[in-house]
Amino acid sequence: MEVAEKERMPRLSLGEERNMVTQLLLVNITVYILLYFIKIIYQMEDHTIADFDRDILRNAVVSAQPMTLLTKPWTLITAMFTHVAFWDVFSNMIWLYCFGSLLQQFSGIRLVIPLYVFGSLCGFAFYVTGVNLIPGLRPLAAAGPGMMGAGAGVMAIAIGLTALAPGNRVFPLVLKGGIPIWIITCIYIALHLTAVFTGNSRTSSLIYLLGGAFLGFMFIASGTFMGFMFDSGNNSKWGAGVSKVIFNVTHMFHPKPGTGNEELPEPEKHDRKGNPVPYVKVGHVPEHKVNELLDKINEQGFKSLSAEEREILIRASREQDTGI
């Protein structure tokens, strides 16, 4: 019998739907490119950089003045994705990819965006509080456009990953046995401290990063030791709503259910009497079983697998290597 297959409509989204790190990278880079072109347009229209800062940048970054921040609450969101200097966005995205990918491999996709968002918000809170309470930093409240960038969000991911798996090793080809994650985190922190002490970065940015580090540690430590923040499978209860919002925004062009673009289920096989035929495994690990396990790793991390499930993956890998 001839079976007609329904043609799938291509789906548009900001990156692979199961890779939250890719989505964060694309949002940050897209905002940077957008601001870059707006700045070029300002210069082409004979406007100055000061005009760009006044009209655009000050409406996208977090001000150190509490009253100004109250009149522009949206900047708490826009500022965490805003960069205007190439090396700032380049370095932040490199570290975001490094720590975010490791966190995603270790614990699944549920922690990346919540740590980034909550870490940035906590960093902004530290920045506004510190600049207004520390006498030596009060002049910064009136100077400069404010605080922006992915620094605190990346710091939260880095510290969260280190608190979650400090002894895990990466890059086994670079060093025998691999490099512990906590060493990479120390290098990352040392680079930021060097930038501040050499004058290439402001002290206020260090306070901003400190807020991200604080949130990253508390987010993981409180959930691990008190059990009120994580449910089964290491899924953050705090981050469930944030992940859902980000997912909906980055998948706004996906076909909605009921529009006729859904994938049809595969036809079920039946025997001569019309009864469903159960799946029979013949010498190989079923492909659908491998896919289920890979999805489980992506959602909840490798530690969520049982000993039997790990053995199934090992056996499937051996069969693929030997071609049996």
Number of C-alpha atoms within 10 A of each C-alpha: 3 4 6 6 9 10 9 10 11 9 11 13 16 19 17 13 13 16 19 24 24 17 20 24 19 16 15 21 18 14 15 19 14 13 18 16 11 14 21 14 13 15 14 10 9 10 13 13 13 10 14 18 15 12 11 14 22 19 19 25 26 29 28 26 16 14 9 12 17 11 9 16 14 14 22 21 16 17 24 26 26 25 25 17 11 11 10 13 20 13 13 21 22 13 18 25 17 16 26 28 18 21 24 24 16 20 24 27 26 27 28 29 24 25 32 27 25 22 33 33 22 22 32 29 18 22 27 22 16 18 21 18 11 10 9 11 14 14 12 17 18 11 10 12 18 22 23 27 24 27 29 34 32 30 33 34 33 32 28 28 28 24 19 18 17 15 13 15 16 15 12 11 9 9 10 8 11 13 17 17 22 19 14 17 19 13 11 14 16 12 11 16 15 12 14 16 11 9 9 11 14 14 18 21 21 20 21 30 27 21 25 35 27 19 27 31 23 16 25 24 16 13 18 15 9 9 11 12 18 18 11 9 17 21 19 21 16 16 20 14 12 17 20 12 12 16 18 13 12 19 17 14 12 14 15 10 8 7 7 9 16 13 11 11 6 7 7 9 11 11 9 7 6 8 10 11 11 10 8 7 8 7 8 11 16 14 9 9 14 16 12 11 18 16 14 16 21 19 22 23 21 18 14 19 17 10 9 9 14 15 12 17 18 12 14 18 14 12 14 12 9 7 7 9
